[in-house]
Amino acid sequence: MNTYAMEARLIARPSADLGEEHFEVVRTEIGPPGEGEFLVRNDWMALSVVMRELMAAEPHPELPMSAYELGEPPWAPTVGTVLASRSGGYAAGDLVLHLYGFRDHVLAAEGDETVTKLDPGLLPGPEYHLNQGATAWRGMVEIGRAGPGDTVFVSGASTAVGSVAGQIARCLGAGRVIGSTGSKEKIGYLVNELGFDAAFDYHDGPVAERLAELAPDGIDVFFDNVAGEQFEAALGLAAPHARFALCGSLSGRNPTLDLEPAVLRDVSIRGFTTPYERCDAWIEHYARWVREGRFVFPHTVVEGGVAAAPGALVSQLAGRFRGTALLKLRPAPRVPRRL
């Protein structure tokens, strides 16, 4: 029997702000699984600010992530449930992680390396698998080498990556974890809910002055999502042998590199990208920290299914969500009315 599915397709590349007019939502029909195939009902999808750049860029083999094709649903990290299968590797009821986002059903093939079977008992809910922990882990652990006693500064700390990076530093024993954000409300969120030691609103005067108040002894590890003024301030306060992990540039401004503190204090500065892939070390620590009650998965749930995807992404780019923005693709079951 065929399955009817909804898809949100990219139909135009944004030259300025992304809008809902850059998408079309269509109803499609999917046939039953053929030999070696399995049908997945998508339940949750993660949105990310990097999607804006992938939508604007033409596909190019040198890009660290694949740009989106016009006329197709964009790829996105998605968790779903296998409904029917003619594959030896997947059975009905299996929980899977894949990249076939912006649609509520997909027909996948055995051997597809973008599909991963998940342990449904590992985390409190399937949506917990859609964190950006692999990126945060690489920057904070492999590049920043955060450890006991370190003073850690995370710019863009209320973003999906930043909110996880700060918690990783805390769980690794950092002496002080500081975050920057864009509103007073988010300061309380970082300190009271995520366990940051201090946070500040970057709108409240020169960043260098605010940072110096909160990190008088200097910064050992800097996880940067913002660039611009915040990078410059962090470099001016870098401690000897500080490690800078450059993850993003939300400010849209390239910083000025002051060579004197970078050289004299032996600062390591490294940019990085992390493709969507499994990181076993992160998953092991994440699951344990969640079980121990030491780690919160910061996320905002958006209802409305596939039709809500374009508007939800626009809101994500406008900074209206805290942590990872998760689109709930599977509608809540209807409760029969009592007469």
C-alpha positions as CSV (number, residue, x, y, z in Angstrom):
1,M,0.0,0.0,0.0
2,N,1.3,3.5,-0.8
3,T,2.0,6.1,1.8
4,Y,1.2,9.8,1.5
5,A,3.9,12.1,2.8
6,M,4.4,15.9,3.1
7,E,7.6,17.5,2.0
8,A,9.0,21.1,2.3
9,R,11.2,21.8,-0.8
10,L,13.7,24.6,-1.3
11,I,12.5,26.5,-4.5
12,A,14.7,29.6,-4.4
13,R,18.1,30.6,-2.9
14,P,18.0,33.5,-0.5
15,S,20.2,36.5,-1.3
16,A,19.3,38.2,1.9
17,D,17.0,37.1,4.7
18,L,15.5,33.6,4.4
19,G,11.7,33.6,4.2
20,E,8.9,31.1,3.9
21,E,8.6,32.1,0.3
22,H,11.8,30.2,-0.5
23,F,9.9,26.9,0.2
24,E,7.0,25.0,-1.1
25,V,5.1,22.3,0.9
26,V,3.8,19.5,-1.2
27,R,2.0,16.2,-0.8
28,T,3.8,13.2,-2.3
29,E,3.1,9.5,-2.6
30,I,5.6,6.8,-1.6
31,G,5.3,3.2,-2.7
32,P,5.8,0.2,-0.4
33,P,9.4,-0.9,0.3
34,G,11.1,-2.9,-2.4
35,E,13.8,-5.5,-1.8
36,G,16.4,-4.1,0.6
37,E,14.3,-1.0,1.4
38,F,12.5,0.2,4.6
39,L,9.9,2.9,5.2
40,V,10.6,5.4,8.0
41,R,8.0,7.7,9.7
42,N,10.0,10.8,10.7
43,D,9.2,11.9,14.2
44,W,11.7,14.7,15.1
45,M,13.9,17.0,13.0
46,A,16.7,19.4,14.2
47,L,17.1,22.9,12.7
48,S,20.4,24.8,12.6
49,V,21.6,28.2,11.7
50,V,24.1,26.7,9.2
51,M,21.1,25.7,7.0
52,R,20.8,29.4,5.9
53,E,24.3,29.2,4.3
54,L,23.7,25.8,2.8
55,M,20.5,27.2,1.2
56,A,22.3,30.2,-0.3
57,A,25.2,28.2,-1.7
58,E,25.4,26.4,-4.9
59,P,26.4,22.7,-4.5
60,H,30.2,22.5,-4.6
61,P,32.5,19.5,-3.8
62,E,34.8,21.6,-1.6
63,L,32.1,22.7,0.9
64,P,32.5,21.0,4.3
65,M,28.8,20.1,4.2
66,S,26.6,19.4,1.1
67,A,24.7,22.5,-0.1
68,Y,21.0,22.0,-0.7
69,E,19.6,21.3,-4.1
70,L,16.7,23.4,-5.5
71,G,13.4,21.5,-5.9
72,E,14.4,19.0,-3.2
73,P,13.8,18.8,0.6
74,P,16.9,20.0,2.4
75,W,18.8,17.4,4.3
76,A,18.6,17.7,8.1
77,P,19.3,15.4,11.1
78,T,16.1,13.5,11.8
79,V,15.0,10.7,14.0
80,G,12.2,8.3,12.9
81,T,10.6,4.9,13.3
82,V,10.7,2.1,10.8
83,L,7.1,1.3,9.8
84,A,7.7,-1.5,7.2
85,S,10.9,-3.2,6.0
86,R,12.2,-5.6,3.3
87,S,15.7,-5.2,4.6
88,G,17.6,-7.7,6.7
89,G,19.2,-4.9,8.7
90,Y,16.0,-3.1,9.8
91,A,12.7,-4.2,11.2
92,A,9.4,-2.5,11.9
93,G,9.7,-0.5,15.2
94,D,13.4,0.2,14.9
95,L,14.5,3.7,15.9
96,V,16.8,5.4,13.3
97,L,18.8,8.6,12.8
98,H,19.3,9.9,9.3
99,L,19.6,13.0,7.2
100,Y,16.3,12.8,5.2
101,G,14.7,15.9,6.8
102,F,12.0,18.3,5.8
103,R,9.5,15.4,5.1
104,D,7.4,13.2,7.3
105,H,8.2,9.8,5.6
106,V,11.1,8.5,3.7
107,L,11.9,5.3,1.8
108,A,15.5,4.4,2.6
109,A,17.8,1.6,1.4
110,E,19.9,-0.9,3.3
111,G,23.6,0.1,3.2
112,D,22.8,3.8,3.3
113,E,25.7,5.2,5.4
114,T,23.6,8.2,6.5
115,V,21.2,6.0,8.4
116,T,22.1,4.8,11.9
117,K,20.0,2.4,14.1
118,L,19.6,3.8,17.6
119,D,19.3,2.3,21.0
120,P,15.8,3.4,22.2
121,G,16.7,2.9,25.9
122,L,19.9,4.9,25.8
123,L,18.4,8.4,26.4
124,P,15.2,9.7,27.9
125,G,13.5,10.2,24.5
126,P,14.3,9.9,20.8
127,E,14.6,13.6,20.4
128,Y,17.6,13.6,22.7
129,H,19.7,12.1,19.8
130,L,19.3,15.4,17.9
131,N,21.7,17.4,19.9
132,Q,24.8,19.1,18.4
133,G,27.1,17.4,20.9
134,A,29.5,16.0,18.4
135,T,30.5,19.5,17.3
136,A,30.6,20.8,20.9
137,W,32.7,17.7,22.0
138,R,35.2,18.2,19.2
139,G,35.7,21.9,19.9
140,M,35.7,21.7,23.7
141,V,37.5,18.4,24.2
142,E,39.7,17.6,21.2
143,I,40.7,21.2,20.4
144,G,40.1,23.2,23.6
145,R,41.3,20.4,25.8
146,A,39.2,21.8,28.7
147,G,39.9,20.3,32.1
148,P,40.0,20.8,35.8
149,G,40.6,24.4,36.9
150,D,40.3,26.0,33.4
151,T,38.4,29.2,32.9
152,V,36.3,28.7,29.8
153,F,34.4,31.3,27.7
154,V,31.7,30.2,25.3
155,S,30.4,32.9,22.9
156,G,26.9,32.4,21.6
157,A,26.3,30.3,24.7
158,S,22.6,29.9,24.3
159,T,22.8,28.4,20.8
160,A,22.5,24.7,20.2
161,V,26.2,24.2,20.1
162,G,27.2,26.7,22.7
163,S,24.7,25.5,25.3
164,V,26.2,22.0,25.0
165,A,29.8,23.1,24.9
166,G,29.5,25.0,28.2
167,Q,28.0,22.0,29.9
168,I,30.7,19.7,28.6
169,A,33.3,22.1,30.1
170,R,31.5,22.0,33.5
171,C,31.2,18.2,33.5
172,L,35.0,18.0,32.7
173,G,35.7,20.0,35.9
174,A,36.4,23.5,34.5
175,G,37.0,26.0,37.3
176,R,34.8,28.7,35.7
177,V,32.4,28.6,32.7
178,I,31.3,31.9,31.3
179,G,28.9,32.5,28.4
180,S,27.8,35.4,26.3
181,T,24.3,35.8,25.0
182,G,21.9,38.3,23.5
183,S,19.3,39.0,26.3
184,K,18.8,39.3,30.0
185,E,16.4,36.4,29.9
186,K,19.0,34.1,28.4
187,I,21.5,35.0,31.1
188,G,19.2,33.5,33.7
189,Y,18.7,30.4,31.5
190,L,22.5,29.8,31.2
191,V,23.3,30.3,34.9
192,N,20.2,28.9,36.5
193,E,19.3,26.0,34.2
194,L,22.5,25.0,32.4
195,G,25.0,25.6,35.2
196,F,27.2,28.3,33.8
197,D,29.0,30.2,36.5
198,A,28.4,33.5,34.9
199,A,27.0,35.0,31.7
200,F,26.6,38.5,30.2
201,D,24.5,40.2,27.5
202,Y,26.9,41.4,24.8
203,H,24.7,44.4,24.2
204,D,25.7,45.8,27.7
205,G,28.8,47.8,26.7
206,P,32.2,46.7,25.4
207,V,32.6,43.0,25.5
208,A,36.2,43.3,26.7
209,E,35.1,45.1,29.8
210,R,32.4,42.7,30.7
211,L,34.6,39.7,30.1
212,A,37.4,41.2,32.2
213,E,35.0,41.5,35.1
214,L,34.0,37.9,34.9
215,A,37.5,36.4,34.1
216,P,40.0,38.6,35.9
217,D,42.7,35.8,35.7
218,G,42.3,35.3,32.0
219,I,40.8,32.7,29.7
220,D,42.2,29.2,29.2
221,V,39.7,27.9,26.7
222,F,37.6,29.9,24.2
223,F,34.8,28.2,22.2
224,D,33.8,30.8,19.6
225,N,30.5,30.8,17.8
226,V,30.4,34.5,17.1
227,A,33.8,36.0,16.0
228,G,34.1,39.8,15.7
229,E,34.4,41.8,18.9
230,Q,34.0,38.7,21.1
231,F,37.0,37.0,19.6
232,E,39.1,40.1,20.0
233,A,38.1,40.5,23.6
234,A,38.9,36.8,24.4
235,L,42.3,37.1,22.7
236,G,43.1,40.2,24.8
237,L,42.3,38.2,27.9
238,A,43.9,34.9,26.9
239,A,45.9,33.2,29.6
240,P,49.3,31.6,28.7
241,H,48.9,28.5,26.5
242,A,45.2,29.3,26.0
243,R,43.3,27.2,23.4
244,F,40.8,28.8,21.0
245,A,38.3,26.6,19.1
246,L,36.6,28.6,16.3
247,C,33.2,27.1,15.5
248,G,31.2,29.9,13.8
249,S,30.9,33.6,13.1
250,L,27.3,34.6,14.0
251,S,28.3,38.3,14.2
252,G,29.1,38.3,10.5
253,R,32.3,40.3,11.2
254,N,35.8,38.9,10.8
255,P,37.9,39.8,13.9
256,T,41.2,41.6,13.9
257,L,44.0,39.3,14.9
258,D,46.3,40.9,17.5
259,L,49.5,39.0,17.0
260,E,51.2,40.2,20.2
261,P,49.1,38.4,22.8
262,A,48.7,35.4,20.5
263,V,52.5,35.0,20.1
264,L,53.7,36.1,23.6
265,R,51.1,33.9,25.4
266,D,51.6,31.0,23.1
267,V,47.9,30.9,22.2
268,S,46.6,28.0,20.0
269,I,43.9,29.1,17.5
270,R,42.2,26.5,15.4
271,G,39.0,26.6,13.3
272,F,37.0,23.5,12.6
273,T,33.9,22.0,11.0
274,T,32.2,18.8,12.1
275,P,30.1,16.9,9.6
276,Y,26.9,15.2,10.9
277,E,28.4,11.9,12.0
278,R,28.4,9.6,15.0
279,C,30.9,10.4,17.8
280,D,31.1,7.4,20.1
281,A,33.1,9.2,22.8
282,W,30.5,12.0,23.0
283,I,27.5,9.6,23.0
284,E,29.1,7.5,25.9
285,H,29.7,10.6,28.1
286,Y,26.4,12.3,27.1
287,A,24.3,9.2,28.1
288,R,26.1,8.8,31.4
289,W,25.9,12.5,32.3
290,V,22.2,12.6,31.5
291,R,21.5,9.5,33.6
292,E,23.5,11.1,36.5
293,G,21.4,14.3,36.2
294,R,24.5,16.4,35.4
295,F,23.5,17.3,31.9
296,V,20.5,19.1,30.4
297,F,19.5,18.8,26.7
298,P,18.8,22.4,25.9
299,H,16.0,22.5,23.2
300,T,12.9,24.2,22.1
301,V,10.0,22.1,20.6
302,V,8.1,23.5,17.6
303,E,4.8,21.8,16.8
304,G,3.1,21.8,13.4
305,G,4.8,19.1,11.3
306,V,6.4,19.6,8.0
307,A,4.2,22.6,7.1
308,A,5.8,24.5,10.0
309,A,9.4,23.8,9.0
310,P,10.0,26.9,6.9
311,G,8.6,29.3,9.5
312,A,10.4,27.4,12.3
313,L,13.8,27.8,10.5
314,V,13.1,31.5,10.0
315,S,12.5,31.9,13.7
316,Q,15.6,29.9,14.5
317,L,17.7,32.3,12.4
318,A,16.2,35.2,14.2
319,G,17.4,33.8,17.5
320,R,13.9,33.2,19.0
321,F,14.8,29.7,20.3
322,R,17.0,28.5,23.1
323,G,19.3,25.5,22.4
324,T,18.4,23.1,19.6
325,A,15.2,23.9,17.7
326,L,13.4,20.6,17.3
327,L,10.5,20.3,14.9
328,K,7.9,17.7,15.9
329,L,7.0,15.9,12.7
330,R,4.6,13.4,14.1
331,P,1.3,15.0,15.2
332,A,-0.1,14.1,18.6
333,P,-2.7,11.3,18.5
334,R,-6.2,12.5,18.3
335,V,-8.4,11.9,21.4
336,P,-12.0,10.9,20.5
337,R,-14.5,13.3,21.8
338,R,-17.0,12.0,24.3
339,L,-20.6,12.7,23.5
